[in-house]
Amino acid sequence: MNATEEIDENIDHIVVPKTFGNIEEAKVFVDKNILSDHKGIYISITN
């Protein structure tokens, strides 16, 4: 399951097995060129 498929301009995706649970959210916590030259992304998973 691609947890980050709906994040715009994302080249590195977070892929997890469906058996891990439900993805609560996938968000950007650092925008590119603000604090870094990369976009920081996180996901939250629940069982």
All heavy atoms as atom14 arrays in JSON, in Angstrom:
{
  "sequence": "MNATEEIDENIDHIVVPKTFGNIEEAKVFVDKNILSDHKGIYISITN",
  "atom14_mask": [
    [1, 1, 1, 1, 1, 1, 1, 1, 0, 0, 0, 0, 0, 0],
    [1, 1, 1, 1, 1, 1, 1, 1, 0, 0, 0, 0, 0, 0],
    [1, 1, 1, 1, 1, 0, 0, 0, 0, 0, 0, 0, 0, 0],
    [1, 1, 1, 1, 1, 1, 1, 0, 0, 0, 0, 0, 0, 0],
    [1, 1, 1, 1, 1, 1, 1, 1, 1, 0, 0, 0, 0, 0],
    [1, 1, 1, 1, 1, 1, 1, 1, 1, 0, 0, 0, 0, 0],
    [1, 1, 1, 1, 1, 1, 1, 1, 0, 0, 0, 0, 0, 0],
    [1, 1, 1, 1, 1, 1, 1, 1, 0, 0, 0, 0, 0, 0],
    [1, 1, 1, 1, 1, 1, 1, 1, 1, 0, 0, 0, 0, 0],
    [1, 1, 1, 1, 1, 1, 1, 1, 0, 0, 0, 0, 0, 0],
    [1, 1, 1, 1, 1, 1, 1, 1, 0, 0, 0, 0, 0, 0],
    [1, 1, 1, 1, 1, 1, 1, 1, 0, 0, 0, 0, 0, 0],
    [1, 1, 1, 1, 1, 1, 1, 1, 1, 1, 0, 0, 0, 0],
    [1, 1, 1, 1, 1, 1, 1, 1, 0, 0, 0, 0, 0, 0],
    [1, 1, 1, 1, 1, 1, 1, 0, 0, 0, 0, 0, 0, 0],
    [1, 1, 1, 1, 1, 1, 1, 0, 0, 0, 0, 0, 0, 0],
    [1, 1, 1, 1, 1, 1, 1, 0, 0, 0, 0, 0, 0, 0],
    [1, 1, 1, 1, 1, 1, 1, 1, 1, 0, 0, 0, 0, 0],
    [1, 1, 1, 1, 1, 1, 1, 0, 0, 0, 0, 0, 0, 0],
    [1, 1, 1, 1, 1, 1, 1, 1, 1, 1, 1, 0, 0, 0],
    [1, 1, 1, 1, 0, 0, 0, 0, 0, 0, 0, 0, 0, 0],
    [1, 1, 1, 1, 1, 1, 1, 1, 0, 0, 0, 0, 0, 0],
    [1, 1, 1, 1, 1, 1, 1, 1, 0, 0, 0, 0, 0, 0],
    [1, 1, 1, 1, 1, 1, 1, 1, 1, 0, 0, 0, 0, 0],
    [1, 1, 1, 1, 1, 1, 1, 1, 1, 0, 0, 0, 0, 0],
    [1, 1, 1, 1, 1, 0, 0, 0, 0, 0, 0, 0, 0, 0],
    [1, 1, 1, 1, 1, 1, 1, 1, 1, 0, 0, 0, 0, 0],
    [1, 1, 1, 1, 1, 1, 1, 0, 0, 0, 0, 0, 0, 0],
    [1, 1, 1, 1, 1, 1, 1, 1, 1, 1, 1, 0, 0, 0],
    [1, 1, 1, 1, 1, 1, 1, 0, 0, 0, 0, 0, 0, 0],
    [1, 1, 1, 1, 1, 1, 1, 1, 0, 0, 0, 0, 0, 0],
    [1, 1, 1, 1, 1, 1, 1, 1, 1, 0, 0, 0, 0, 0],
    [1, 1, 1, 1, 1, 1, 1, 1, 0, 0, 0, 0, 0, 0],
    [1, 1, 1, 1, 1, 1, 1, 1, 0, 0, 0, 0, 0, 0],
    [1, 1, 1, 1, 1, 1, 1, 1, 0, 0, 0, 0, 0, 0],
    [1, 1, 1, 1, 1, 1, 0, 0, 0, 0, 0, 0, 0, 0],
    [1, 1, 1, 1, 1, 1, 1, 1, 0, 0, 0, 0, 0, 0],
    [1, 1, 1, 1, 1, 1, 1, 1, 1, 1, 0, 0, 0, 0],
    [1, 1, 1, 1, 1, 1, 1, 1, 1, 0, 0, 0, 0, 0],
    [1, 1, 1, 1, 0, 0, 0, 0, 0, 0, 0, 0, 0, 0],
    [1, 1, 1, 1, 1, 1, 1, 1, 0, 0, 0, 0, 0, 0],
    [1, 1, 1, 1, 1, 1, 1, 1, 1, 1, 1, 1, 0, 0],
    [1, 1, 1, 1, 1, 1, 1, 1, 0, 0, 0, 0, 0, 0],
    [1, 1, 1, 1, 1, 1, 0, 0, 0, 0, 0, 0, 0, 0],
    [1, 1, 1, 1, 1, 1, 1, 1, 0, 0, 0, 0, 0, 0],
    [1, 1, 1, 1, 1, 1, 1, 0, 0, 0, 0, 0, 0, 0],
    [1, 1, 1, 1, 1, 1, 1, 1, 0, 0, 0, 0, 0, 0]
  ],
  "atom14_positions": [
    [[0.85, -1.16, 0.0], [0.0, 0.0, 0.0], [0.9, 1.24, 0.0], [1.8, 1.36, 0.83], [-0.89, -0.06, 1.25], [-1.73, 1.13, 1.48], [-2.95, 0.95, 2.82], [-2.24, -0.2, 3.94], [0.0, 0.0, 0.0], [0.0, 0.0, 0.0], [0.0, 0.0, 0.0], [0.0, 0.0, 0.0], [0.0, 0.0, 0.0], [0.0, 0.0, 0.0]],
    [[0.67, 2.13, -0.94], [1.45, 3.36, -1.05], [0.8, 4.41, -0.14], [-0.23, 4.99, -0.47], [1.49, 3.84, -2.49], [2.37, 5.06, -2.67], [2.77, 5.71, -1.73], [2.65, 5.38, -3.92], [0.0, 0.0, 0.0], [0.0, 0.0, 0.0], [0.0, 0.0, 0.0], [0.0, 0.0, 0.0], [0.0, 0.0, 0.0], [0.0, 0.0, 0.0]],
    [[1.4, 4.68, 1.0], [0.82, 5.57, 2.0], [0.91, 7.04, 1.62], [0.2, 7.86, 2.17], [1.52, 5.35, 3.34], [0.0, 0.0, 0.0], [0.0, 0.0, 0.0], [0.0, 0.0, 0.0], [0.0, 0.0, 0.0], [0.0, 0.0, 0.0], [0.0, 0.0, 0.0], [0.0, 0.0, 0.0], [0.0, 0.0, 0.0], [0.0, 0.0, 0.0]],
    [[1.77, 7.38, 0.67], [2.01, 8.79, 0.34], [1.65, 9.14, -1.09], [2.11, 10.15, -1.61], [3.49, 9.12, 0.6], [4.31, 8.2, -0.13], [3.83, 9.04, 2.07], [0.0, 0.0, 0.0], [0.0, 0.0, 0.0], [0.0, 0.0, 0.0], [0.0, 0.0, 0.0], [0.0, 0.0, 0.0], [0.0, 0.0, 0.0], [0.0, 0.0, 0.0]],
    [[0.8, 8.36, -1.72], [0.49, 8.57, -3.13], [-0.25, 9.88, -3.4], [-0.19, 10.4, -4.5], [-0.31, 7.4, -3.68], [-1.69, 7.24, -3.07], [-2.38, 5.99, -3.56], [-1.95, 5.42, -4.58], [-3.35, 5.58, -2.91], [0.0, 0.0, 0.0], [0.0, 0.0, 0.0], [0.0, 0.0, 0.0], [0.0, 0.0, 0.0], [0.0, 0.0, 0.0]],
    [[-0.92, 10.46, -2.4], [-1.69, 11.67, -2.63], [-0.93, 12.96, -2.31], [-1.48, 14.05, -2.41], [-2.99, 11.62, -1.82], [-3.9, 10.52, -2.31], [-5.23, 10.49, -1.59], [-5.53, 11.45, -0.87], [-5.94, 9.49, -1.75], [0.0, 0.0, 0.0], [0.0, 0.0, 0.0], [0.0, 0.0, 0.0], [0.0, 0.0, 0.0], [0.0, 0.0, 0.0]],
    [[0.34, 12.86, -1.91], [1.15, 14.04, -1.61], [1.77, 14.54, -2.9], [2.48, 13.8, -3.59], [2.21, 13.73, -0.55], [1.52, 13.36, 0.76], [3.14, 14.91, -0.36], [2.46, 12.96, 1.87], [0.0, 0.0, 0.0], [0.0, 0.0, 0.0], [0.0, 0.0, 0.0], [0.0, 0.0, 0.0], [0.0, 0.0, 0.0], [0.0, 0.0, 0.0]],
    [[1.51, 15.81, -3.23], [2.02, 16.41, -4.47], [3.54, 16.55, -4.44], [4.14, 16.77, -3.39], [1.42, 17.8, -4.68], [-0.07, 17.75, -4.96], [-0.54, 16.7, -5.41], [-0.73, 18.77, -4.71], [0.0, 0.0, 0.0], [0.0, 0.0, 0.0], [0.0, 0.0, 0.0], [0.0, 0.0, 0.0], [0.0, 0.0, 0.0], [0.0, 0.0, 0.0]],
    [[4.14, 16.44, -5.61], [5.58, 16.62, -5.81], [6.42, 15.76, -4.87], [7.42, 16.2, -4.33], [5.96, 18.09, -5.65], [5.29, 18.98, -6.68], [5.64, 20.44, -6.51], [6.54, 20.76, -5.71], [5.01, 21.27, -7.17], [0.0, 0.0, 0.0], [0.0, 0.0, 0.0], [0.0, 0.0, 0.0], [0.0, 0.0, 0.0], [0.0, 0.0, 0.0]],
    [[6.0, 14.53, -4.69], [6.71, 13.59, -3.82], [7.37, 12.53, -4.69], [6.71, 11.85, -5.46], [5.72, 12.94, -2.85], [6.39, 12.02, -1.88], [7.55, 12.2, -1.56], [5.67, 11.04, -1.41], [0.0, 0.0, 0.0], [0.0, 0.0, 0.0], [0.0, 0.0, 0.0], [0.0, 0.0, 0.0], [0.0, 0.0, 0.0], [0.0, 0.0, 0.0]],
    [[8.69, 12.39, -4.57], [9.4, 11.41, -5.39], [9.77, 10.15, -4.59], [10.01, 9.11, -5.17], [10.66, 12.0, -6.05], [11.64, 12.51, -5.01], [10.27, 13.1, -7.02], [12.98, 12.9, -5.58], [0.0, 0.0, 0.0], [0.0, 0.0, 0.0], [0.0, 0.0, 0.0], [0.0, 0.0, 0.0], [0.0, 0.0, 0.0], [0.0, 0.0, 0.0]],
    [[9.82, 10.26, -3.27], [10.12, 9.11, -2.41], [8.86, 8.75, -1.65], [8.36, 9.53, -0.85], [11.24, 9.43, -1.42], [12.55, 9.7, -2.11], [12.83, 9.03, -3.12], [13.3, 10.57, -1.66], [0.0, 0.0, 0.0], [0.0, 0.0, 0.0], [0.0, 0.0, 0.0], [0.0, 0.0, 0.0], [0.0, 0.0, 0.0], [0.0, 0.0, 0.0]],
    [[8.33, 7.56, -1.89], [7.08, 7.16, -1.27], [7.31, 6.2, -0.12], [8.34, 5.53, -0.05], [6.16, 6.51, -2.31], [5.66, 7.49, -3.31], [4.62, 8.34, -3.06], [6.09, 7.79, -4.57], [4.41, 9.1, -4.11], [5.29, 8.79, -5.04], [0.0, 0.0, 0.0], [0.0, 0.0, 0.0], [0.0, 0.0, 0.0], [0.0, 0.0, 0.0]],
    [[6.35, 6.18, 0.79], [6.37, 5.23, 1.9], [5.39, 4.12, 1.56], [4.2, 4.37, 1.42], [5.97, 5.92, 3.22], [6.95, 7.05, 3.53], [5.94, 4.9, 4.36], [6.53, 7.92, 4.71], [0.0, 0.0, 0.0], [0.0, 0.0, 0.0], [0.0, 0.0, 0.0], [0.0, 0.0, 0.0], [0.0, 0.0, 0.0], [0.0, 0.0, 0.0]],
    [[5.91, 2.91, 1.4], [5.1, 1.77, 1.02], [5.12, 0.78, 2.18], [6.19, 0.42, 2.68], [5.64, 1.1, -0.26], [4.83, -0.12, -0.63], [5.66, 2.1, -1.41], [0.0, 0.0, 0.0], [0.0, 0.0, 0.0], [0.0, 0.0, 0.0], [0.0, 0.0, 0.0], [0.0, 0.0, 0.0], [0.0, 0.0, 0.0], [0.0, 0.0, 0.0]],
    [[3.93, 0.37, 2.63], [3.81, -0.56, 3.76], [2.85, -1.69, 3.39], [1.93, -1.48, 2.59], [3.33, 0.15, 5.04], [4.34, 1.15, 5.52], [2.0, 0.83, 4.82], [0.0, 0.0, 0.0], [0.0, 0.0, 0.0], [0.0, 0.0, 0.0], [0.0, 0.0, 0.0], [0.0, 0.0, 0.0], [0.0, 0.0, 0.0], [0.0, 0.0, 0.0]],
    [[3.02, -2.87, 3.98], [2.07, -3.95, 3.74], [0.71, -3.62, 4.34], [0.63, -2.94, 5.37], [2.69, -5.15, 4.46], [4.09, -4.78, 4.75], [4.15, -3.29, 4.79], [0.0, 0.0, 0.0], [0.0, 0.0, 0.0], [0.0, 0.0, 0.0], [0.0, 0.0, 0.0], [0.0, 0.0, 0.0], [0.0, 0.0, 0.0], [0.0, 0.0, 0.0]],
    [[-0.36, -4.09, 3.74], [-1.71, -3.86, 4.27], [-1.89, -4.48, 5.64], [-2.72, -4.03, 6.42], [-2.75, -4.41, 3.31], [-2.86, -3.61, 2.03], [-3.93, -4.16, 1.12], [-3.99, -3.32, -0.14], [-5.03, -3.77, -1.04], [0.0, 0.0, 0.0], [0.0, 0.0, 0.0], [0.0, 0.0, 0.0], [0.0, 0.0, 0.0], [0.0, 0.0, 0.0]],
    [[-1.09, -5.48, 5.98], [-1.21, -6.14, 7.28], [-0.71, -5.27, 8.44], [-0.92, -5.62, 9.59], [-0.43, -7.47, 7.27], [0.94, -7.21, 6.94], [-1.03, -8.45, 6.29], [0.0, 0.0, 0.0], [0.0, 0.0, 0.0], [0.0, 0.0, 0.0], [0.0, 0.0, 0.0], [0.0, 0.0, 0.0], [0.0, 0.0, 0.0], [0.0, 0.0, 0.0]],
    [[-0.05, -4.17, 8.15], [0.43, -3.26, 9.21], [-0.73, -2.57, 9.91], [-0.59, -2.12, 11.03], [1.37, -2.21, 8.63], [2.81, -2.61, 8.61], [3.19, -3.92, 8.51], [3.79, -1.64, 8.66], [4.52, -4.28, 8.47], [5.12, -1.99, 8.63], [5.49, -3.31, 8.54], [0.0, 0.0, 0.0], [0.0, 0.0, 0.0], [0.0, 0.0, 0.0]],
    [[-1.83, -2.37, 9.25], [-2.98, -1.68, 9.83], [-3.5, -0.6, 8.9], [-3.22, -0.61, 7.71], [0.0, 0.0, 0.0], [0.0, 0.0, 0.0], [0.0, 0.0, 0.0], [0.0, 0.0, 0.0], [0.0, 0.0, 0.0], [0.0, 0.0, 0.0], [0.0, 0.0, 0.0], [0.0, 0.0, 0.0], [0.0, 0.0, 0.0], [0.0, 0.0, 0.0]],
    [[-4.26, 0.33, 9.47], [-4.84, 1.41, 8.68], [-3.97, 2.66, 8.75], [-3.47, 3.01, 9.81], [-6.24, 1.76, 9.22], [-7.19, 0.61, 9.06], [-7.19, -0.08, 8.04], [-8.01, 0.38, 10.06], [0.0, 0.0, 0.0], [0.0, 0.0, 0.0], [0.0, 0.0, 0.0], [0.0, 0.0, 0.0], [0.0, 0.0, 0.0], [0.0, 0.0, 0.0]],
    [[-3.85, 3.33, 7.64], [-3.1, 4.58, 7.61], [-4.03, 5.7, 8.07], [-5.04, 5.98, 7.43], [-2.54, 4.86, 6.21], [-1.54, 3.77, 5.84], [-1.89, 6.23, 6.14], [-1.08, 3.82, 4.42], [0.0, 0.0, 0.0], [0.0, 0.0, 0.0], [0.0, 0.0, 0.0], [0.0, 0.0, 0.0], [0.0, 0.0, 0.0], [0.0, 0.0, 0.0]],
    [[-3.7, 6.31, 9.19], [-4.5, 7.4, 9.73], [-4.27, 8.68, 8.93], [-5.2, 9.4, 8.62], [-4.14, 7.65, 11.19], [-4.66, 6.61, 12.13], [-6.17, 6.71, 12.29], [-6.67, 7.82, 12.55], [-6.83, 5.67, 12.17], [0.0, 0.0, 0.0], [0.0, 0.0, 0.0], [0.0, 0.0, 0.0], [0.0, 0.0, 0.0], [0.0, 0.0, 0.0]],
    [[-3.0, 8.99, 8.67], [-2.69, 10.21, 7.93], [-1.31, 10.11, 7.31], [-0.46, 9.35, 7.76], [-2.77, 11.44, 8.83], [-1.78, 11.46, 9.96], [-1.93, 12.69, 10.84], [-2.69, 13.61, 10.49], [-1.27, 12.72, 11.88], [0.0, 0.0, 0.0], [0.0, 0.0, 0.0], [0.0, 0.0, 0.0], [0.0, 0.0, 0.0], [0.0, 0.0, 0.0]],
    [[-1.1, 10.88, 6.28], [0.2, 11.05, 5.63], [0.32, 12.54, 5.34], [-0.47, 13.1, 4.6], [0.28, 10.24, 4.34], [0.0, 0.0, 0.0], [0.0, 0.0, 0.0], [0.0, 0.0, 0.0], [0.0, 0.0, 0.0], [0.0, 0.0, 0.0], [0.0, 0.0, 0.0], [0.0, 0.0, 0.0], [0.0, 0.0, 0.0], [0.0, 0.0, 0.0]],
    [[1.29, 13.18, 5.97], [1.41, 14.64, 5.89], [2.85, 15.07, 5.68], [3.78, 14.34, 5.99], [0.9, 15.29, 7.18], [-0.51, 14.98, 7.55], [-1.41, 16.05, 7.09], [-2.82, 15.69, 7.52], [-3.75, 16.7, 7.41], [0.0, 0.0, 0.0], [0.0, 0.0, 0.0], [0.0, 0.0, 0.0], [0.0, 0.0, 0.0], [0.0, 0.0, 0.0]],
    [[3.0, 16.3, 5.22], [4.3, 16.94, 5.08], [4.57, 17.71, 6.36], [3.73, 18.49, 6.81], [4.31, 17.91, 3.88], [5.62, 18.66, 3.8], [4.04, 17.16, 2.59], [0.0, 0.0, 0.0], [0.0, 0.0, 0.0], [0.0, 0.0, 0.0], [0.0, 0.0, 0.0], [0.0, 0.0, 0.0], [0.0, 0.0, 0.0], [0.0, 0.0, 0.0]],
    [[5.74, 17.49, 7.0], [6.06, 18.26, 8.2], [7.17, 19.28, 7.97], [7.36, 20.17, 8.79], [6.39, 17.35, 9.39], [7.67, 16.57, 9.26], [8.86, 17.09, 9.73], [7.67, 15.31, 8.7], [10.04, 16.36, 9.61], [8.83, 14.58, 8.58], [10.03, 15.11, 9.04], [0.0, 0.0, 0.0], [0.0, 0.0, 0.0], [0.0, 0.0, 0.0]],
    [[7.9, 19.16, 6.85], [8.89, 20.17, 6.45], [8.77, 20.35, 4.95], [8.95, 19.4, 4.19], [10.34, 19.74, 6.8], [11.34, 20.73, 6.26], [10.52, 19.57, 8.29], [0.0, 0.0, 0.0], [0.0, 0.0, 0.0], [0.0, 0.0, 0.0], [0.0, 0.0, 0.0], [0.0, 0.0, 0.0], [0.0, 0.0, 0.0], [0.0, 0.0, 0.0]],
    [[8.44, 21.55, 4.52], [8.38, 21.83, 3.08], [9.78, 22.0, 2.5], [10.69, 22.49, 3.19], [7.56, 23.1, 2.81], [6.08, 22.85, 2.88], [5.64, 21.77, 2.43], [5.36, 23.73, 3.36], [0.0, 0.0, 0.0], [0.0, 0.0, 0.0], [0.0, 0.0, 0.0], [0.0, 0.0, 0.0], [0.0, 0.0, 0.0], [0.0, 0.0, 0.0]],
    [[9.92, 21.61, 1.26], [11.2, 21.74, 0.57], [11.6, 23.21, 0.49], [10.78, 24.08, 0.28], [11.08, 21.15, -0.84], [12.37, 21.16, -1.6], [12.2, 20.53, -2.96], [13.51, 20.64, -3.7], [13.4, 20.18, -5.06], [0.0, 0.0, 0.0], [0.0, 0.0, 0.0], [0.0, 0.0, 0.0], [0.0, 0.0, 0.0], [0.0, 0.0, 0.0]],
    [[12.88, 23.46, 0.7], [13.52, 24.78, 0.63], [13.13, 25.72, 1.78], [13.43, 26.9, 1.72], [13.26, 25.46, -0.71], [13.86, 24.68, -1.86], [14.92, 24.07, -1.72], [13.19, 24.66, -2.99], [0.0, 0.0, 0.0], [0.0, 0.0, 0.0], [0.0, 0.0, 0.0], [0.0, 0.0, 0.0], [0.0, 0.0, 0.0], [0.0, 0.0, 0.0]],
    [[12.48, 25.22, 2.81], [12.22, 26.04, 4.0], [13.34, 25.79, 5.02], [14.09, 26.69, 5.34], [10.84, 25.71, 4.63], [9.73, 25.94, 3.61], [10.61, 26.52, 5.9], [9.52, 27.37, 3.2], [0.0, 0.0, 0.0], [0.0, 0.0, 0.0], [0.0, 0.0, 0.0], [0.0, 0.0, 0.0], [0.0, 0.0, 0.0], [0.0, 0.0, 0.0]],
    [[13.44, 24.57, 5.51], [14.52, 24.19, 6.43], [15.48, 23.19, 5.83], [16.51, 22.91, 6.41], [13.93, 23.58, 7.71], [13.07, 24.51, 8.57], [12.44, 23.73, 9.72], [13.9, 25.65, 9.11], [0.0, 0.0, 0.0], [0.0, 0.0, 0.0], [0.0, 0.0, 0.0], [0.0, 0.0, 0.0], [0.0, 0.0, 0.0], [0.0, 0.0, 0.0]],
    [[15.12, 22.65, 4.68], [15.9, 21.58, 4.06], [15.71, 21.63, 2.55], [14.82, 22.32, 2.06], [15.4, 20.23, 4.6], [16.02, 19.17, 3.94], [0.0, 0.0, 0.0], [0.0, 0.0, 0.0], [0.0, 0.0, 0.0], [0.0, 0.0, 0.0], [0.0, 0.0, 0.0], [0.0, 0.0, 0.0], [0.0, 0.0, 0.0], [0.0, 0.0, 0.0]],
    [[16.55, 20.9, 1.85], [16.36, 20.8, 0.4], [15.51, 19.57, 0.06], [15.4, 19.18, -1.08], [17.69, 20.77, -0.34], [18.57, 19.61, 0.05], [18.29, 18.97, 1.08], [19.54, 19.34, -0.66], [0.0, 0.0, 0.0], [0.0, 0.0, 0.0], [0.0, 0.0, 0.0], [0.0, 0.0, 0.0], [0.0, 0.0, 0.0], [0.0, 0.0, 0.0]],
    [[14.92, 18.96, 1.08], [14.03, 17.81, 0.91], [12.69, 18.11, 1.56], [12.58, 18.97, 2.43], [14.61, 16.56, 1.56], [15.89, 16.13, 0.96], [15.98, 15.52, -0.27], [17.16, 16.24, 1.41], [17.24, 15.27, -0.55], [17.99, 15.7, 0.45], [0.0, 0.0, 0.0], [0.0, 0.0, 0.0], [0.0, 0.0, 0.0], [0.0, 0.0, 0.0]],
    [[11.67, 17.38, 1.16], [10.35, 17.47, 1.77], [10.24, 16.37, 2.82], [10.42, 15.2, 2.51], [9.27, 17.29, 0.7], [7.85, 17.44, 1.2], [6.84, 17.14, 0.14], [6.78, 18.23, -0.88], [5.61, 18.1, -1.77], [0.0, 0.0, 0.0], [0.0, 0.0, 0.0], [0.0, 0.0, 0.0], [0.0, 0.0, 0.0], [0.0, 0.0, 0.0]],
    [[9.98, 16.75, 4.07], [9.83, 15.78, 5.15], [8.4, 15.29, 5.23], [7.47, 16.08, 5.28], [0.0, 0.0, 0.0], [0.0, 0.0, 0.0], [0.0, 0.0, 0.0], [0.0, 0.0, 0.0], [0.0, 0.0, 0.0], [0.0, 0.0, 0.0], [0.0, 0.0, 0.0], [0.0, 0.0, 0.0], [0.0, 0.0, 0.0], [0.0, 0.0, 0.0]],
    [[8.22, 13.98, 5.24], [6.89, 13.37, 5.24], [6.81, 12.34, 6.36], [7.78, 11.65, 6.65], [6.62, 12.7, 3.88], [6.63, 13.73, 2.78], [5.32, 11.91, 3.89], [6.56, 13.17, 1.39], [0.0, 0.0, 0.0], [0.0, 0.0, 0.0], [0.0, 0.0, 0.0], [0.0, 0.0, 0.0], [0.0, 0.0, 0.0], [0.0, 0.0, 0.0]],
    [[5.64, 12.26, 6.98], [5.42, 11.22, 7.99], [4.07, 10.55, 7.75], [3.2, 11.1, 7.08], [5.45, 11.8, 9.41], [4.24, 12.61, 9.78], [3.15, 11.99, 10.38], [4.18, 13.96, 9.53], [2.03, 12.72, 10.71], [3.06, 14.71, 9.86], [1.99, 14.08, 10.46], [0.87, 14.81, 10.77], [0.0, 0.0, 0.0], [0.0, 0.0, 0.0]],
    [[3.92, 9.34, 8.29], [2.63, 8.66, 8.26], [2.31, 8.16, 9.67], [3.22, 7.93, 10.47], [2.58, 7.48, 7.27], [3.55, 6.38, 7.64], [2.82, 7.96, 5.85], [3.37, 5.1, 6.83], [0.0, 0.0, 0.0], [0.0, 0.0, 0.0], [0.0, 0.0, 0.0], [0.0, 0.0, 0.0], [0.0, 0.0, 0.0], [0.0, 0.0, 0.0]],
    [[1.03, 8.04, 9.97], [0.55, 7.45, 11.22], [-0.25, 6.2, 10.87], [-1.11, 6.25, 10.0], [-0.34, 8.43, 11.97], [0.37, 9.55, 12.36], [0.0, 0.0, 0.0], [0.0, 0.0, 0.0], [0.0, 0.0, 0.0], [0.0, 0.0, 0.0], [0.0, 0.0, 0.0], [0.0, 0.0, 0.0], [0.0, 0.0, 0.0], [0.0, 0.0, 0.0]],
    [[0.03, 5.12, 11.59], [-0.63, 3.84, 11.33], [-1.3, 3.36, 12.62], [-0.72, 3.44, 13.69], [0.38, 2.78, 10.86], [1.06, 3.23, 9.58], [-0.31, 1.44, 10.65], [2.2, 2.34, 9.13], [0.0, 0.0, 0.0], [0.0, 0.0, 0.0], [0.0, 0.0, 0.0], [0.0, 0.0, 0.0], [0.0, 0.0, 0.0], [0.0, 0.0, 0.0]],
    [[-2.54, 2.86, 12.5], [-3.23, 2.25, 13.64], [-3.55, 0.8, 13.32], [-3.65, 0.42, 12.16], [-4.54, 2.98, 13.96], [-5.39, 2.93, 12.83], [-4.3, 4.42, 14.36], [0.0, 0.0, 0.0], [0.0, 0.0, 0.0], [0.0, 0.0, 0.0], [0.0, 0.0, 0.0], [0.0, 0.0, 0.0], [0.0, 0.0, 0.0], [0.0, 0.0, 0.0]],
    [[-3.68, 0.01, 14.34], [-3.98, -1.42, 14.15], [-5.45, -1.65, 14.06], [-6.25, -1.2, 14.71], [-3.42, -2.24, 15.3], [-1.93, -2.12, 15.36], [-1.33, -1.26, 14.77], [-1.34, -2.97, 16.13], [0.0, 0.0, 0.0], [0.0, 0.0, 0.0], [0.0, 0.0, 0.0], [0.0, 0.0, 0.0], [0.0, 0.0, 0.0], [0.0, 0.0, 0.0]]
  ]
}
